[in-house]
Amino acid sequence: MLRVWRHLIEKFDSCADAPQLLWHGLKVFAIDITTLRLPEALWPHFGSHKACRGQGPAQSPIAVLYDLFFRIPIAFRMGRVNVGERSLAKRLFAHLKRGSLLVFDNGLYSIEIFAMLAKRRIHFLTPMRSNGKPRLTKRVGRDDGIYEIRKSASYKYRGEAPETMQVRVITVYRKGFRPRRLLTSLLDSAQYPALDIAELYHERWHIETFFREFKHTLKAQHFHAHKKHALYVEIVFQMLLCTLSRLAMADAAMRSGQKPGEISFTKCLSEMKNILEMTAVLALEEWPHLYEQLIQRLGTFRIEKRPGRVFERDRQRRRRKSRSLCLTQLKGEKRDAA
């Protein structure tokens, strides 16, 4: 099963060198980490956040390397619940090739990680911490410049982190949001305009939607494994199913003149499951015709666009209303108990 997944990734990679499939000549990946709830039988292998058996479900952080253009998982790593996010993400760097661009959030912000990526000739893009105070060395445009960052006191006795590093800092403004500073190793402002970098970082949200699809659409929160190896087999199968669906979606989008992101993954997954069940009883020579029918159907599963839809992120009235109801119920329960 793992070989099949690797074969599909190689198939994506073989067509990803086309100029139209690159961002300014770079392959773009993202890394992020989420937590999975596991069966209680796996508690000895992974532990729980309560650090005591019976005080919480078995859990494990999972770091995923994600192709932002094709929207497929490339690799993943899991560890015990107390493993650090940075140490888990470092295990995925071996899957990145020279000339790639890695996008991640400020949970992995570290001059040590920046230096590791630079040593591998891999560019990076991440938001800067709110308390970061870089020193300006060269202004290259409005809200854009070359800065010098220094390692923090936590790396004082660690030789792998350099004392200083030259980076580029871009301040991004979006209506309804606070200004955000983006830090990157793409120093050439002519080759990599600030506006393009800001739009690219916005694409990082696709890995968050992947986690939603992985946990809820693929139902990867309901595992049946009672052994560590069986758990990895289940997760690889989910990754394989996601990659297979995305491959069919990319083929359907290319034939119908759409973008892969304009096709519904949920509807595609449901159709893929039906097709896989049919292949179990059909003769091998009928599979190509069945695949053609699948591609034609997938081209019709367009995502419904709702223009003018705005999420109230600044006020979040619904969330505050929900929390106030919970507090009212809690106070009522305490009053009744007294």
C-alpha positions, 0 to 999 in steps of 0.5 A: 500500500505504501508503494502504491502511494509513493507511485502516485506521488511520483506521478504527480511529481513527474508533471510538476516540473511544467512552468505553469505548475510552479510558483516563480519556478519553485515547487510549493509545499506546506507543513502543519501539525494536528492531533489525532484521537486514538483507541485506548489500546494505543495509549502505551505507544503515544500517551495522552495530554493528561499524562495519566492513563484514564484521564484522557483519550490516547492522542498523537500529533501528526505532522504532514508535508502537503503539496499546495498546488496539487493539494495532496499529502506527500509524507507524514510523521507521528510521535508521542503526545509530548513530542515537540512540533519542531522535532516532528516537522524536521523529520519531513525535511528529507522529502523536500528537494532543492529549489522548493519553497516551504510555507508554515505557520509561526508554530515552527518559527525558529532560526534553527529551522531557517538555517536547516532549510537554507543549508538544504537550499530550500526557501521558506515563508512564515509569519513573524512572531508578534514580539520579533524585533528584526534590524533593518539593513536595506529598504526595498519597497513600502512595507518591504525590506531586508532585515537581520534576525538574531538567535534567541537566548534559548539557542545560546549554547547550541552551535547549529543555530547561527548568530544572525541571519539575513531575511526579508520581512513584508508587512501585509494588510488585509481588510478586517484583519490586523497587519501581519509581517511575513518572513521569507528567504526570498530576498530578490524583490524583483523576482518575487514581488511582495504582493505575490508572496502575500497571496501565496501565504494565503494559500497555506490555508489549504492544508487546514482544509486538508486536515478537515477533510482527513478527520471528518470527510475521510473519518480518520478520527475513528480508527480500529487498530489496536497495534501501532503497525495497524494504525500506520496501515490505516493512516497510509490507506487514508492518505492513499485514498486522498491522493487517488481522489486528487489525481482523478480530480486533477485529470477531470479539471484539466479536461473540463478547463477548471482548476482542481480546487473548483471540484468538490472533494467530498462528492469526488470521494463518494464517487471514488468509493463507488467506483472502487467497489465496482472494480471488484466485480468488473473484468479488467478490460472494462476498467478504462471505460469505467475510469472515463465515466468517472472523469466525466462525472467529476467534472460536474462536481463544481463547488458552489460559490456564495458571493458576498459571504463574510465570516465575522472574525472580528466580532464572532457574535455567534461564538460569544452567544454560544459561550454565554449560554454555556456559562448560564447553564453552568451557573444554573447547574451549580445553583441547583447543586447547592 
